[in-house]
Amino acid sequence: MARLEDHGHDVPTEQDAVKALADLIGPKMAEGLWTLSVQALGLHRPVDTPSELRRVAEHVMEVGELSRVAGRSLKVRIITYEALARAVQV
């Protein structure tokens, strides 16, 4: 797992995203919602790039109130990771 050592952030993963969703709506619903969102976007599991994770997070945010919370949290985490990664590369 990639880690930005100076900032203490791990790259977000699909597993993290599904777990966060499961904490809100339960594991079966989270797994199903994630899979349907991935399929709706024409992607394949596992989703492993930050840009694809962000797309799925945005799709999940459109489904309902609880999924919006999990999706927004993941999106913020990805944006933060990408910004820190750019800053470290400079």
BALO-473953 format. One record per atom (N, C-alpha, C, CB): chain; atom name; x, y, z. Coordinates in steps of 0.02 Angstrom, whole numbers, plus 32768, in hexadecimal, padded with zeros to 4 digits. Glycine has a CB too. Example, Ala and Ser with C-alpha at 12.3 -4.5 7.8 and 13.67 -1.06 7.14 Angstrom:
# BALO-473953
<r 'A','N',<8294,7EE4,8186>>
<r 'A','CA',<8267,7F1F,8186>>
<r 'A','C',<8294,7F5B,8186>>
<r 'A','CB',<8235,7F20,81C4>>
<r 'A','N',<8282,7F90,8162>>
<r 'A','CA',<82AC,7FCB,8165>>
<r 'A','C',<8285,8002,818A>>
<r 'A','CB',<82C0,7FE2,811E>>
***
This chain:
# BALO-473953
<r 'A','N',<802B,7FC5,8000>>
<r 'A','CA',<8000,8000,8000>>
<r 'A','C',<802D,803E,8000>>
<r 'A','CB',<7FD0,8000,803D>>
<r 'A','N',<8020,806A,7FD2>>
<r 'A','CA',<8047,80A7,7FCE>>
<r 'A','C',<8038,80D4,800A>>
<r 'A','CB',<8038,80CE,7F8C>>
<r 'A','N',<806B,80F4,8024>>
<r 'A','CA',<8063,811E,805F>>
<r 'A','C',<808C,815D,8056>>
<r 'A','CB',<8078,80F8,80A0>>
<r 'A','N',<806E,8195,8068>>
<r 'A','CA',<8091,81D4,8069>>
<r 'A','C',<80AF,81DB,80AF>>
<r 'A','CB',<8062,8210,8056>>
<r 'A','N',<80EC,81C4,80B7>>
<r 'A','CA',<810B,81BF,80F9>>
<r 'A','C',<810C,8201,811F>>
<r 'A','CB',<8151,81A6,80F2>>
<r 'A','N',<811C,8237,80FD>>
<r 'A','CA',<8121,8277,811F>>
<r 'A','C',<80DD,8290,813A>>
<r 'A','CB',<813E,82AB,80F1>>
<r 'A','N',<80A7,8276,811E>>
<r 'A','CA',<8065,828E,8131>>
<r 'A','C',<803A,8259,8152>>
<r 'A','CB',<8041,82A8,80F4>>
<r 'A','N',<8053,821A,8154>>
<r 'A','CA',<802F,81E5,8176>>
<r 'A','C',<7FEE,81CF,8155>>
<r 'A','CB',<801F,81FA,81BA>>
<r 'A','N',<7FE9,81D5,8112>>
<r 'A','CA',<7FAC,81C2,80EF>>
<r 'A','C',<7FB9,8187,80C0>>
<r 'A','CB',<7F91,81FD,80C7>>
<r 'A','N',<7F8E,8154,80C5>>
<r 'A','CA',<7F8F,811C,8096>>
<r 'A','C',<7F63,812D,805B>>
<r 'A','CB',<7F79,80DA,80B9>>
<r 'A','N',<7F73,8110,8022>>
<r 'A','CA',<7F48,8118,7FE8>>
<r 'A','C',<7F05,80F8,7FF7>>
<r 'A','CB',<7F69,80FA,7FA7>>
<r 'A','N',<7ECE,8119,7FE7>>
<r 'A','CA',<7E8C,80FA,7FF1>>
<r 'A','C',<7E84,80BC,7FC6>>
<r 'A','CB',<7E53,812D,7FE1>>
<r 'A','N',<7E62,808A,7FDF>>
<r 'A','CA',<7E57,804C,7FBA>>
<r 'A','C',<7E0D,803D,7FB5>>
<r 'A','CB',<7E7D,8012,7FDB>>
<r 'A','N',<7DFD,8011,7F86>>
<r 'A','CA',<7DB8,7FFA,7F80>>
<r 'A','C',<7DA1,7FD9,7FC1>>
<r 'A','CB',<7DB2,7FC9,7F44>>
<r 'A','N',<7DCD,7FB2,7FE0>>
<r 'A','CA',<7DBC,7F90,801E>>
<r 'A','C',<7DA9,7FC3,8054>>
<r 'A','CB',<7DF7,7F65,8037>>
<r 'A','N',<7DCF,7FFA,8059>>
<r 'A','CA',<7DBE,802F,8089>>
<r 'A','C',<7D7A,804C,807A>>
<r 'A','CB',<7DF3,8067,8087>>
<r 'A','N',<7D6D,8058,803B>>
<r 'A','CA',<7D2D,8077,8027>>
<r 'A','C',<7CF2,804A,8037>>
<r 'A','CB',<7D2E,8086,7FDC>>
<r 'A','N',<7CF7,800A,8028>>
<r 'A','CA',<7CC0,7FDC,8035>>
<r 'A','C',<7CB6,7FD4,8080>>
<r 'A','CB',<7CCD,7F97,8014>>
<r 'A','N',<7CEC,7FD3,80A6>>
<r 'A','CA',<7CE5,7FCE,80EF>>
<r 'A','C',<7CC2,800B,810C>>
<r 'A','CB',<7D2B,7FC5,8110>>
<r 'A','N',<7CD5,8046,80F5>>
<r 'A','CA',<7CB5,8084,810D>>
<r 'A','C',<7C6A,8083,80FC>>
<r 'A','CB',<7CD6,80C2,80EF>>
<r 'A','N',<7C5A,806D,80C1>>
<r 'A','CA',<7C14,8067,80AD>>
<r 'A','C',<7BF0,8034,80D7>>
<r 'A','CB',<7C0F,8055,8062>>
<r 'A','N',<7C11,7FFC,80E5>>
<r 'A','CA',<7BF3,7FC6,810E>>
<r 'A','C',<7BE6,7FDE,8155>>
<r 'A','CB',<7C21,7F89,810F>>
<r 'A','N',<7C10,8009,816F>>
<r 'A','CA',<7C05,8024,81B2>>
<r 'A','C',<7BC3,804B,81B6>>
<r 'A','CB',<7C3F,8051,81C7>>
<r 'A','N',<7BAD,8066,817E>>
<r 'A','CA',<7B70,808D,817C>>
<r 'A','C',<7B32,8066,8167>>
<r 'A','CB',<7B78,80C7,814E>>
<r 'A','N',<7B3A,8039,8136>>
<r 'A','CA',<7AFF,8017,811B>>
<r 'A','C',<7B01,7FCB,8120>>
<r 'A','CB',<7AF6,802A,80D3>>
<r 'A','N',<7B36,7FB1,813D>>
<r 'A','CA',<7B3C,7F69,8144>>
<r 'A','C',<7B66,7F4B,810C>>
<r 'A','CB',<7AF7,7F48,8145>>
<r 'A','N',<7B87,7F13,811B>>
<r 'A','CA',<7BB6,7EF6,80EA>>
<r 'A','C',<7B97,7EDE,80A9>>
<r 'A','CB',<7BD9,7EBD,810A>>
<r 'A','N',<7B5E,7EBE,80AC>>
<r 'A','CA',<7B3F,7EA4,806E>>
<r 'A','C',<7B28,7EDD,8041>>
<r 'A','CB',<7B03,7E76,807E>>
<r 'A','N',<7B07,7F0E,805F>>
<r 'A','CA',<7AF0,7F48,8038>>
<r 'A','C',<7B2C,7F6E,801C>>
<r 'A','CB',<7AC5,7F77,8064>>
<r 'A','N',<7B60,7F76,8043>>
<r 'A','CA',<7B9C,7F9B,802D>>
<r 'A','C',<7BBC,7F78,7FF2>>
<r 'A','CB',<7BCE,7FA3,8066>>
<r 'A','N',<7BC4,7F37,7FF8>>
<r 'A','CA',<7BE3,7F10,7FC2>>
<r 'A','C',<7BB9,7F15,7F82>>
<r 'A','CB',<7BEB,7EC6,7FD7>>
<r 'A','N',<7B77,7F0F,7F89>>
<r 'A','CA',<7B4B,7F13,7F4F>>
<r 'A','C',<7B4B,7F58,7F30>>
<r 'A','CB',<7B05,7F01,7F63>>
<r 'A','N',<7B46,7F8B,7F59>>
<r 'A','CA',<7B46,7FD0,7F40>>
<r 'A','C',<7B87,7FE1,7F1D>>
<r 'A','CB',<7B39,8002,7F79>>
<r 'A','N',<7BBF,7FCC,7F3A>>
<r 'A','CA',<7C00,7FDA,7F1C>>
<r 'A','C',<7C05,7FB7,7ED8>>
<r 'A','CB',<7C39,7FC3,7F4B>>
<r 'A','N',<7BF2,7F77,7ED6>>
<r 'A','CA',<7BF7,7F51,7E98>>
<r 'A','C',<7BCB,7F6F,7E62>>
<r 'A','CB',<7BE3,7F08,7EA4>>
<r 'A','N',<7B8D,7F82,7E73>>
<r 'A','CA',<7B60,7FA0,7E42>>
<r 'A','C',<7B7B,7FE3,7E29>>
<r 'A','CB',<7B1B,7FAA,7E60>>
<r 'A','N',<7B98,800A,7E56>>
<r 'A','CA',<7BB5,804B,7E42>>
<r 'A','C',<7BF0,8042,7E13>>
<r 'A','CB',<7BCB,8073,7E80>>
<r 'A','N',<7C1A,8011,7E23>>
<r 'A','CA',<7C54,8002,7DF8>>
<r 'A','C',<7C3B,7FEE,7DB2>>
<r 'A','CB',<7C80,7FCA,7E17>>
<r 'A','N',<7C0B,7FC1,7DB0>>
<r 'A','CA',<7BF0,7FAA,7D70>>
<r 'A','C',<7BCF,7FE2,7D49>>
<r 'A','CB',<7BBD,7F71,7D7C>>
<r 'A','N',<7BA9,800D,7D6C>>
<r 'A','CA',<7B87,8045,7D4B>>
<r 'A','C',<7BB8,8074,7D29>>
<r 'A','CB',<7B5D,806B,7D7D>>
<r 'A','N',<7BF4,8078,7D44>>
<r 'A','CA',<7C27,80A4,7D27>>
<r 'A','C',<7C52,8080,7CF3>>
<r 'A','CB',<7C54,80BF,7D5E>>
<r 'A','N',<7C44,8041,7CE7>>
<r 'A','CA',<7C6A,801A,7CB5>>
<r 'A','C',<7CAF,8008,7CCD>>
<r 'A','CB',<7C6F,8042,7C75>>
<r 'A','N',<7CB8,8005,7D0F>>
<r 'A','CA',<7CF9,7FF3,7D2C>>
<r 'A','C',<7CF6,7FAA,7D43>>
<r 'A','CB',<7D0B,8022,7D67>>
<r 'A','N',<7D2F,7F91,7D5A>>
<r 'A','CA',<7D34,7F4D,7D73>>
<r 'A','C',<7D54,7F4E,7DB8>>
<r 'A','CB',<7D5D,7F21,7D43>>
<r 'A','N',<7D3F,7F1F,7DE1>>
<r 'A','CA',<7D5C,7F17,7E23>>
<r 'A','C',<7D9A,7EEC,7E1E>>
<r 'A','CB',<7D29,7EF9,7E55>>
<r 'A','N',<7DCC,7EF8,7E45>>
<r 'A','CA',<7DD0,7F2D,7E76>>
<r 'A','C',<7DDF,7F71,7E56>>
<r 'A','CB',<7E04,7F1D,7EAB>>
<r 'A','N',<7DC0,7FA4,7E70>>
<r 'A','CA',<7DCF,7FE8,7E5A>>
<r 'A','C',<7E0E,7FFC,7E7F>>
<r 'A','CB',<7D92,801A,7E69>>
<r 'A','N',<7E42,800D,7E5B>>
<r 'A','CA',<7E83,8016,7E7D>>
<r 'A','C',<7EA6,8058,7E71>>
<r 'A','CB',<7EAF,7FE0,7E69>>
<r 'A','N',<7E8A,8083,7E48>>
<r 'A','CA',<7EAB,80C4,7E40>>
<r 'A','C',<7E82,80F9,7E64>>
<r 'A','CB',<7EB2,80D5,7DF5>>
<r 'A','N',<7EA4,812C,7E7E>>
<r 'A','CA',<7E7F,8161,7EA0>>
<r 'A','C',<7E4A,8182,7E74>>
<r 'A','CB',<7EAF,8196,7EB8>>
<r 'A','N',<7E58,818B,7E34>>
<r 'A','CA',<7E27,81AC,7E09>>
<r 'A','C',<7DE8,8181,7E00>>
<r 'A','CB',<7E46,81BC,7DC4>>
<r 'A','N',<7DF1,813F,7DF9>>
<r 'A','CA',<7DB7,8113,7DF4>>
<r 'A','C',<7D92,810F,7E36>>
<r 'A','CB',<7DCD,80CD,7DDD>>
<r 'A','N',<7DB6,810D,7E6D>>
<r 'A','CA',<7D96,810C,7EAF>>
<r 'A','C',<7D6C,814B,7EB8>>
<r 'A','CB',<7DCB,8107,7EE7>>
<r 'A','N',<7D86,8184,7EA1>>
<r 'A','CA',<7D60,81C2,7EA7>>
<r 'A','C',<7D20,81BF,7E7E>>
<r 'A','CB',<7D8B,81FE,7E91>>
<r 'A','N',<7D24,81A3,7E42>>
<r 'A','CA',<7CE9,819D,7E17>>
<r 'A','C',<7CB3,8172,7E39>>
<r 'A','CB',<7CFB,8180,7DD3>>
<r 'A','N',<7CC9,813A,7E56>>
<r 'A','CA',<7C99,810E,7E78>>
<r 'A','C',<7C7D,8132,7EB5>>
<r 'A','CB',<7CBB,80CB,7E8C>>
<r 'A','N',<7CA7,8154,7EDB>>
<r 'A','CA',<7C90,8179,7F16>>
<r 'A','C',<7C5A,81AC,7F02>>
<r 'A','CB',<7CCB,819D,7F39>>
<r 'A','N',<7C66,81CF,7ECB>>
<r 'A','CA',<7C35,8201,7EB4>>
<r 'A','C',<7BF3,81DF,7EA0>>
<r 'A','CB',<7C51,8228,7E79>>
<r 'A','N',<7BF8,81A4,7E82>>
<r 'A','CA',<7BBC,8180,7E6F>>
<r 'A','C',<7B96,8169,7EAE>>
<r 'A','CB',<7BCD,8143,7E43>>
<r 'A','N',<7BBA,814E,7EDE>>
<r 'A','CA',<7B9C,8137,7F1D>>
<r 'A','C',<7B79,8171,7F41>>
<r 'A','CB',<7BD1,8118,7F4B>>
<r 'A','N',<7B95,81AD,7F3C>>
<r 'A','CA',<7B78,81E7,7F5D>>
<r 'A','C',<7B32,81F7,7F43>>
<r 'A','CB',<7BA5,8224,7F54>>
<r 'A','N',<7B22,81E2,7F07>>
<r 'A','CA',<7AE1,81F2,7EE9>>
<r 'A','C',<7AA9,81C3,7EFF>>
<r 'A','CB',<7AE7,81F0,7E9F>>
<r 'A','N',<7ABA,818D,7F22>>
<r 'A','CA',<7A89,8159,7F32>>
<r 'A','C',<7A5C,816B,7F6D>>
<r 'A','CB',<7AAC,8118,7F40>>
<r 'A','N',<7A78,8185,7FA2>>
<r 'A','CA',<7A50,8193,7FDD>>
<r 'A','C',<7A77,81BA,8011>>
<r 'A','CB',<7A35,8153,7FFB>>
<r 'A','N',<7A56,81CA,8047>>
<r 'A','CA',<7A75,81F4,807B>>
<r 'A','C',<7AB2,81D3,809C>>
<r 'A','CB',<7A42,8205,80B0>>
<r 'A','N',<7AAB,8195,80B2>>
<r 'A','CA',<7AE3,8174,80D4>>
<r 'A','C',<7B1C,8165,80A4>>
<r 'A','CB',<7ACB,8133,80F4>>
<r 'A','N',<7B0B,8151,8067>>
<r 'A','CA',<7B41,8143,8037>>
<r 'A','C',<7B63,8185,8022>>
<r 'A','CB',<7B25,811F,7FF9>>
<r 'A','N',<7B3D,81BC,8025>>
<r 'A','CA',<7B5B,81FD,8015>>
<r 'A','C',<7B93,820E,8047>>
<r 'A','CB',<7B25,8234,8016>>
<r 'A','N',<7B87,81FE,8086>>
<r 'A','CA',<7BB9,820A,80BA>>
<r 'A','C',<7BF9,81E2,80AC>>
<r 'A','CB',<7B9D,81F8,8100>>
<r 'A','N',<7BF1,81A1,809E>>
<r 'A','CA',<7C2B,8177,8091>>
<r 'A','C',<7C4F,818C,8051>>
<r 'A','CB',<7C16,812D,808C>>
<r 'A','N',<7C28,819B,801D>>
<r 'A','CA',<7C45,81AF,7FDD>>
<r 'A','C',<7C6B,81F1,7FE3>>
<r 'A','CB',<7C0F,81B6,7FA9>>
<r 'A','N',<7C4E,8221,8006>>
<r 'A','CA',<7C6F,8262,800F>>
<r 'A','C',<7CAF,825A,8038>>
<r 'A','CB',<7C40,8294,8031>>
<r 'A','N',<7CAD,8230,806B>>
<r 'A','CA',<7CE8,8224,8094>>
<r 'A','C',<7D21,8206,806A>>
<r 'A','CB',<7CD8,81F6,80CE>>
<r 'A','N',<7D10,81D5,8041>>
<r 'A','CA',<7D43,81B7,8015>>
<r 'A','C',<7D5D,81EA,7FE4>>
<r 'A','CB',<7D26,817B,7FF0>>
<r 'A','N',<7D31,8212,7FC6>>
<r 'A','CA',<7D47,8244,7F95>>
<r 'A','C',<7D77,8276,7FB5>>
<r 'A','CB',<7D09,8268,7F78>>
<r 'A','N',<7D67,828D,7FF1>>
<r 'A','CA',<7D93,82BB,8015>>
<r 'A','C',<7DD7,829A,8023>>
<r 'A','CB',<7D73,82D4,8057>>
<r 'A','N',<7DD5,825C,8037>>
<r 'A','CA',<7E14,8238,8046>>
<r 'A','C',<7E3F,8231,8007>>
<r 'A','CB',<7E05,81F2,8062>>
<r 'A','N',<7E1F,8222,7FCE>>
<r 'A','CA',<7E44,821C,7F8F>>
<r 'A','C',<7E62,825F,7F7A>>
<r 'A','CB',<7E17,8200,7F57>>
<r 'A','N',<7E3A,8294,7F7E>>
<r 'A','CA',<7E52,82D6,7F6B>>
<r 'A','C',<7E8C,82EB,7F97>>
<r 'A','CB',<7E19,830A,7F70>>
<r 'A','N',<7E87,82DD,7FD7>>
<r 'A','CA',<7EBD,82ED,8006>>
<r 'A','C',<7EFC,82C6,7FF5>>
<r 'A','CB',<7EA8,82DF,804E>>
<r 'A','N',<7EF4,8285,7FE9>>
<r 'A','CA',<7F2D,825B,7FD8>>
<r 'A','C',<7F4F,8274,7F99>>
<r 'A','CB',<7F17,8212,7FCF>>
<r 'A','N',<7F27,8283,7F65>>
<r 'A','CA',<7F44,829A,7F26>>
<r 'A','C',<7F68,82DD,7F2F>>
<r 'A','CB',<7F0D,82A1,7EF0>>
<r 'A','N',<7F4C,830A,7F56>>
<r 'A','CA',<7F6C,834B,7F62>>
<r 'A','C',<7FAE,8342,7F87>>
<r 'A','CB',<7F3E,837A,7F89>>
<r 'A','N',<7FAE,8318,7FB9>>
<r 'A','CA',<7FEC,830B,7FDE>>
<r 'A','C',<8020,82E9,7FB3>>
<r 'A','CB',<7FDD,82E1,801C>>
<r 'A','N',<800A,82BB,7F89>>
<r 'A','CA',<8038,8298,7F5C>>
<r 'A','C',<8059,82C9,7F2C>>
<r 'A','CB',<8012,8261,7F34>>
<r 'A','N',<8032,82F9,7F12>>
<r 'A','CA',<804F,832C,7EE6>>
<r 'A','C',<8081,8357,7F0B>>
<r 'A','CB',<8018,8358,7EC7>>
<r 'A','N',<8071,8368,7F49>>
<r 'A','CA',<809E,8393,7F71>>
<r 'A','C',<80DF,836F,7F80>>
<r 'A','CB',<807B,83A8,7FB2>>
<r 'A','N',<80DC,832E,7F8B>>
<r 'A','CA',<8118,8306,7F9B>>
<r 'A','C',<8144,8300,7F5D>>
<r 'A','CB',<8105,82C0,7FB6>>
<r 'A','N',<8125,82FC,7F22>>
<r 'A','CA',<814B,82F6,7EE4>>
<r 'A','C',<8170,8334,7ED0>>
<r 'A','CB',<811E,82E2,7EAC>>
<r 'A','N',<815A,836D,7EE9>>
<r 'A','CA',<8178,83AD,7ED6>>
<r 'A','C',<81BB,83B6,7EF5>>
<r 'A','CB',<814B,83E7,7EE9>>
***
